[in-house]
């Protein structure tokens, strides 16, 4: 398309003493409105970054006070516990869980992954830990201390504080279990996954597995104790 020269206004050539020549054209937007000052353009984002930095710093300080008393941390608690969901019903929640699991699995530390969509007992555990408040997945605990969700894990990872926290945990083999393939659950051998057993001419619910006909893999139960964490 050819430029319509008639739509352009005349260039002002006159200038007062001590003033600079200005270019005025009605077909262009005001450059001053587009070129905001750096401080004004970055104010909202800077405030957000500062808030996240303060949050991660507070979490790390709380962690430092927690591990300042090693006698309070049981040897079996030197691990990461993450409550998450593998269902894609809510895409944002699923993506947040996927990101957090990917970050944590990169450190090769003991991780107890508790998928709420696989076993309702995990939901009950989390309700017991958090009270009756709204549960926003994922939720991460390290050595029995609640660290936070996707926002806190991302910021701690970016600042390098998460790596320091993971150094307090033992290093484990990162290869998935040959029995469950890393799913932490296997098919119930009592009912073959049907959650129903034949008894006295009828069928009753299997007491060995959960409602999905699954039992926890030994690779996961070896990391768990009687308490939720």
C-alpha positions as CSV (number, residue, x, y, z in Angstrom):
1,X,0.0,0.0,0.0
2,X,1.4,3.4,-1.0
3,X,1.8,6.0,1.7
4,X,-0.8,8.7,1.5
5,X,1.3,11.9,1.7
6,X,-1.8,14.1,1.8
7,X,-2.7,12.7,5.2
8,X,0.6,13.9,6.7
9,X,0.7,17.3,8.3
10,X,3.3,19.8,7.5
11,X,6.6,19.6,9.3
12,X,7.2,22.5,11.6
13,X,10.4,24.1,10.6
14,X,10.2,27.1,12.9
15,X,11.7,26.9,16.3
16,X,12.2,29.4,19.1
17,X,15.6,30.3,20.3
18,X,17.1,27.6,22.5
19,X,14.4,25.0,21.6
20,X,15.0,21.8,19.5
21,X,13.3,21.1,16.2
22,X,10.1,19.0,16.8
23,X,8.6,16.5,14.3
24,X,4.8,16.7,14.2
25,X,2.7,14.2,12.3
26,X,-0.9,13.4,12.9
27,X,-0.5,9.9,11.5
28,X,1.9,8.8,14.2
29,X,1.1,8.2,17.8
30,X,2.6,10.4,20.4
31,X,6.0,9.0,21.1
32,X,6.0,10.4,24.6
33,X,2.9,8.2,25.5
34,X,4.7,5.1,24.1
35,X,8.0,5.7,25.6
36,X,7.2,5.7,29.3
37,X,10.0,6.2,31.8
38,X,11.8,3.0,32.9
39,X,10.7,3.4,36.5
40,X,7.0,3.6,35.5
41,X,7.1,0.7,33.1
42,X,8.8,-1.7,35.5
43,X,7.0,-0.7,38.7
44,X,4.3,-3.5,38.7
45,X,6.7,-6.2,37.6
46,X,9.4,-5.0,40.0
47,X,6.9,-5.1,42.9
48,X,6.0,-8.7,41.9
49,X,9.6,-9.8,41.8
50,X,10.4,-8.2,45.1
51,X,7.4,-9.9,46.7
52,X,8.4,-13.3,45.4
53,X,12.0,-12.7,46.6
54,X,10.8,-11.8,50.1
55,X,8.6,-14.9,50.1
56,X,11.4,-17.3,49.2
57,X,13.8,-15.6,51.6
58,X,11.2,-16.1,54.4
59,X,10.8,-19.8,53.5
60,X,14.6,-20.3,53.4
61,X,15.1,-18.7,56.8
62,X,12.3,-20.8,58.3
63,X,14.1,-23.9,56.8
64,X,17.4,-22.8,58.3
65,X,15.8,-22.5,61.8
66,X,14.2,-25.9,61.3
67,X,17.4,-27.8,60.5
68,X,19.3,-25.9,63.2
69,X,18.2,-28.7,65.5
70,X,19.1,-31.9,63.7
71,X,18.0,-34.0,66.7
72,X,14.4,-33.0,65.9
73,X,14.5,-34.5,62.4
74,X,14.1,-38.2,62.3
75,X,16.4,-40.0,59.8
76,X,13.3,-41.3,57.9
77,X,12.1,-37.7,57.5
78,X,15.1,-36.7,55.4
79,X,13.1,-36.7,52.2
80,X,10.7,-34.7,50.2
81,X,7.0,-35.3,50.3
82,X,4.9,-33.8,47.5
83,X,1.1,-33.9,47.3
84,X,-0.1,-33.5,43.8
85,X,-2.6,-34.8,41.2
86,X,-2.0,-36.5,37.8
87,X,-5.5,-35.7,36.6
88,X,-5.8,-33.1,33.8
89,X,-9.2,-31.9,34.7
90,X,-7.8,-28.5,35.8
91,X,-5.0,-27.9,33.3
92,X,-3.3,-25.1,35.4
93,X,-3.1,-27.4,38.5
94,X,-1.8,-30.3,36.4
95,X,0.9,-28.1,34.9
96,X,1.9,-26.7,38.3
97,X,2.3,-30.3,39.6
98,X,4.3,-31.3,36.6
99,X,6.7,-28.4,36.9
100,X,7.3,-29.0,40.6
101,X,7.8,-32.7,40.2
102,X,10.3,-32.1,37.3
103,X,12.3,-29.6,39.4
104,X,12.5,-31.9,42.5
105,X,13.3,-35.0,40.6
106,X,16.3,-33.3,39.1
107,X,18.0,-33.4,42.5
108,X,18.1,-37.2,42.9
109,X,16.8,-37.1,46.5
110,X,14.3,-39.3,48.3
111,X,10.8,-38.1,47.1
112,X,7.6,-39.5,48.4
113,X,5.0,-38.6,45.7
114,X,1.4,-38.8,46.9
115,X,-1.0,-38.5,44.0
116,X,-4.4,-37.6,45.4
117,X,-6.1,-38.9,42.3
118,X,-4.7,-42.4,43.0
119,X,-5.6,-42.8,46.6
120,X,-8.1,-40.9,48.7
121,X,-6.0,-41.5,51.8
122,X,-3.7,-38.8,50.6
123,X,-6.5,-36.3,50.6
124,X,-7.4,-37.2,54.2
125,X,-3.7,-36.9,55.2
126,X,-3.5,-33.5,53.6
127,X,-6.7,-32.3,55.2
128,X,-5.4,-33.4,58.6
129,X,-2.1,-31.5,58.0
130,X,-3.6,-28.3,56.6
131,X,-7.0,-28.2,58.4
132,X,-10.2,-27.4,56.6
133,X,-8.7,-24.8,54.4
134,X,-8.7,-24.9,50.6
135,X,-6.1,-27.2,49.2
136,X,-4.1,-25.8,46.3
137,X,-1.9,-28.4,44.7
138,X,1.0,-29.1,44.6
139,X,2.1,-28.9,48.2
140,X,5.7,-29.7,49.1
141,X,7.2,-30.7,52.5
142,X,10.9,-31.1,53.1
143,X,12.1,-32.9,56.3
144,X,8.6,-32.5,57.7
145,X,8.4,-28.7,57.1
146,X,5.9,-27.2,54.7
147,X,7.8,-25.3,52.0
148,X,5.0,-24.2,49.7
149,X,3.6,-24.7,46.2
150,X,4.7,-24.0,42.7
151,X,5.5,-20.4,43.3
152,X,7.8,-21.0,46.2
153,X,9.6,-23.9,44.6
154,X,10.2,-22.0,41.4
155,X,11.6,-19.0,43.2
156,X,13.8,-21.1,45.6
157,X,15.1,-23.0,42.5
158,X,15.9,-19.8,40.7
159,X,17.7,-18.2,43.7
160,X,19.7,-21.4,44.3
161,X,18.3,-21.9,47.8
162,X,16.5,-25.0,46.9
163,X,19.8,-26.7,45.9
164,X,21.2,-25.8,49.3
165,X,18.1,-27.4,51.0
166,X,18.4,-30.5,48.9
167,X,22.1,-31.0,49.9
168,X,20.8,-32.0,53.4
169,X,19.1,-35.0,51.9
170,X,20.7,-38.3,50.9
171,X,21.3,-39.1,47.2
172,X,19.3,-42.0,45.8
173,X,19.1,-43.8,42.5
174,X,16.9,-41.8,40.2
175,X,16.0,-44.8,38.0
176,X,12.3,-45.7,38.2
177,X,11.2,-48.8,40.1
178,X,11.1,-51.9,37.9
179,X,7.9,-53.1,39.6
180,X,5.8,-49.9,39.3
181,X,7.7,-47.9,36.7
182,X,7.7,-44.9,39.0
183,X,4.0,-44.8,39.6
184,X,4.3,-45.8,43.2
185,X,1.3,-48.1,42.9
186,X,0.7,-51.6,41.6
187,X,-2.3,-53.7,40.9
188,X,-3.8,-55.5,43.9
189,X,-3.0,-59.2,43.7
190,X,-5.9,-60.1,46.0
191,X,-8.7,-58.8,43.8
192,X,-6.7,-58.3,40.5
193,X,-7.6,-54.6,40.6
194,X,-11.4,-55.1,40.8
195,X,-11.7,-54.0,44.4
196,X,-14.2,-56.8,44.9
197,X,-13.6,-60.3,46.4
198,X,-15.9,-63.3,46.4
199,X,-17.0,-64.2,49.9
200,X,-19.9,-66.5,51.1
201,X,-21.6,-66.6,47.8
202,X,-21.4,-62.9,47.2
203,X,-18.9,-60.1,46.7
204,X,-17.4,-57.7,49.2
205,X,-15.1,-54.8,48.9
206,X,-11.4,-55.8,49.0
207,X,-9.7,-54.6,52.2
208,X,-6.2,-54.9,50.8
209,X,-6.4,-52.1,48.1
210,X,-7.9,-48.7,47.6
211,X,-11.1,-47.9,45.7
212,X,-9.1,-48.0,42.5
213,X,-7.9,-51.5,43.1
214,X,-4.3,-50.4,43.7
215,X,-1.8,-51.0,46.5
216,X,1.3,-49.0,47.2
217,X,4.5,-50.3,45.7
218,X,7.2,-51.4,48.1
219,X,9.5,-48.7,46.8
220,X,7.1,-46.2,48.2
221,X,6.1,-47.9,51.4
222,X,9.7,-48.3,52.5
223,X,9.9,-44.5,52.6
224,X,6.8,-44.0,54.7
225,X,6.2,-44.1,58.4
226,X,3.1,-44.2,60.5
227,X,2.8,-40.5,60.6
228,X,1.8,-38.6,57.4
229,X,5.2,-37.0,57.1
